[in-house]
Amino acid sequence: MIKNKIKSSLLMQLMALALGIILVLGMGSVVTRQYMMHTLEENILSSNEKLLLQIEAKMEDYYDTIKDIMTTVAYSPTVVEYYAQSHNERIMSRAEISQVFSNAVLLEQDIEGIYLYDMSMQQIAAMGDALDSRILGGIKDKVEFSNICYLQQANVPYYLVYFPIYDLEQKQYGRQIGMCVFLLRTNSLQGVLEGAQIREYAQVYLIDGNDRILESAGGENLTDLSADMLKSDISCVVNIQNVKMDEWKVVSRIFRSSIWQEAQDNMQMINLAYWIAILLIIVMVGFCYWRILYRVRKIGKFINENVNEPELRMEEMQPDELGIVASSLNQMLDEKERMNQEILKSQTKMYEMEIAKRQVQILAYQNQINPHFLYNTFDCIRSMALYHDVDDIAEITVALSKVFRFAVKAENIVTVEDEINYIKEYAKIIDYRFMGKIKVTIHMAEEVRKKEVIKLMLQPLVENAVFHGLEKKVEDGEVSVTVEMKDENHILFIIEDNGCGIPPAKVVWLRSTIGSNLNRKGIGIANIYQRLKLFYEDEVEFDIQSRIDEGTKITIVIPDCIKEINDKHV
C-alpha cells in the first residue's frame, strides 16, 4: 500500500528521496563520530605513551642528578678523610662535613637531610632530623630509592636515597666502607611531572613499590592507588611505565568519557555542517513542492474542474515552464470550445432532421388507424363475449383495449405505476395466449410508484423475453420485472427471464451496436436505448447479461427525474 502511494505521488517520491538522503547523512554522522572517537583515542593513547616515555627520561635525569650530588658528597676529600679519622678527629672535622652537606643542599633544595653511616650502621655524621633505624634498614651496596616514609616529628612524606661508599685508595678494590643517605621531600618530584605535556583530563601518578603516591598531576588527592585503579576497564585506560628508581612507576589514567567529550567538541563543526545540509534538503523539498508540485496539482485540479465547468480558465502563472504549460492549456481549451460550438451546431441540425422524420412517421402511424373505431370494436367484442358467457374472451378483450389505449395516448411521460399497470394488462394477454405456461411477476417498491419515466420503456423488453426467450422453451417460464431505488437519485429496473438465453456472440453484437443506427426496425432494445439516451443523455446505464439455457437479464439505471426538453423533440 505504501509502495503504491509513493509510486502515485511525486511529493511522496520527493519526500522519500529527501528522507533517504537525510538517513545517509545521519549514518555518515554516526560513522564519522565513531571514526573520530577511535582516531582520537588512538592519538591520545599514543601521545600518552610518549608522555610516559618523556617522564621516564626526566626521572632518569633526576636519578642521575641525585646520584651526581651524592657522588660529590660521598667522595669529597673531606668525607673520605672523615671515614679514616678517629672519633675525636671526627669531632674536629664536623664543621668541614657540615660545609660539604650545605653545598649539596645548595645543589638540590629539596634535600631535607644527609646522613653518613659506617658498615655497622652507626651514624657518624648527619644534617637534618634524626632518622629511625627501622626506616633505614641495612647497609645498601648500590644506589637505591626507598618507598615513602614519615618522620616522627611531622606527618610529611619523604623518601630516602641510599648511596654506598667505597674505599678508592686501598689496594682491595670495591671494599665498601659506609653509606650515604639523602632524605628528600616528595615535592622535588612535582617539577618532573609538571614539565611533561600532560593533557588536562589525564591523571598521572608517580608511585613507589607499595603503590603509594609520591607525586601526582591532574589526579585525585589520594595517598595510594588500589589494585583496581592500576587496571584498564571499560571506563578508564591505564598505562604503567617503570622508571630507573628501583620499584617506582609512573601510572597514567585516562577516562574514556573525557575522550568522548573531546570528540564531541571536535564534532560540533561537523554536526553543524550535517544540520545545515539537512536544512538545505528540507528547503529544497519545500521549494520543489511550492514551485513545482503545488502548481502541477493546481493545474490537475483545474483540469478536473474544467470537465464540469468548461468556461473556466487557468489564472496567470509566473513566466516559467509551468506558466507556459498553463497558458498553452488555456489556448487549447479556447480552441476546444470553439470546435465544440461548431460540432453542437452540426449535431443540432442532425437531431432536428431526425426528430422531424420521427414526427412524420408517428403521424403516419396515427393516420393509419382510427383509435375510436378500435375502442368501439373492442367494446362490441366484449359485449358479445359476456352475452355468450365467454368471460375469458371478455377479459382478454378488455386487457387488449387498455393496452392499446395506453400505447396510443398522447403523453410520452408516465409514472412508474402506469407503466407497471400497462405490463400487468399485457401479462393477462400472455397468460391467456400461453394458457398459464408463461408467468409475468412484478415487484415494485412503494417509493418508485409516482416517479416519472418515459412511456413504453419496459413492455417491449417483456415482450422480447416472452417471444425470444420463453416461447421456444418446453418447460414453464417466467419473466420477472423488478423496479426499486438504486440510491437516492437513481431508479433500478431489472427484466429477467429463465428462457433459452442469447448466444454469446449475439450478446457481444448487441452491446456493440446498441447505440448505433443498425437494425432500427420496430421498437426493440436499440429503440428503447435510443429513447432513453434522448431523455436522460449519458446518465443511462444499460446492461445485457445472458447465458444459454439459463436466461437473460437486462438491467437499466436512470435518474429519478426527466430533464426538461421541448415536446417537438419527443
Secondary structure, 3 states (H helix, E strand, C coil): CHHHHHHCCHHHHHHHHHHHHHHHHHHHHHHHHHHHHHHHHHHHHHHHHHHHHHHHHHHHHHHHHHHHHHHHHHCCHHHHHHHHCCHHHHHHCHHHHHHHHHHHHHHCCCEEEEEEEECCCCEEEEECCCCCHHHHCCCCCCCEECCCEECCCCCCEEEEEEEEEEECCCCCCCEEEEEEEEEEEHHHHHHHHHCCCCCCCEEEEEECCCCEEEEEECCCCCCECCCHHHCCCCCEEEEEEECCCCCCEEEEEEEHHHHHHHHHHHHHHHHHHHHHHHHHHHHHHHHHHHHHHHHHHHHHHHHHHHHHCCCCCCCCCCCCHHHHHHHHHHHHHHHHHHHHHHHHHHHHHHHHHHHHHHHHHHHHHHHHCCHHHHHHHHHHHHHHHHHCCCHHHHHHHHHHHHHHHHHHCCCCEEEHHHHHHHHHHHHHHHHHHCCCCEEEEEEECHHHCCCEEECCCCHHHHHHHHHHHHCCCCCCEEEEEEEEEEECCEEEEEEEECCCCCCHHHHHHHHHHCCCCCCCCCCCHHHHHHHHHHHHHHHCEEEEEEECCCEEEEEEEEECCCCCCCHHHC
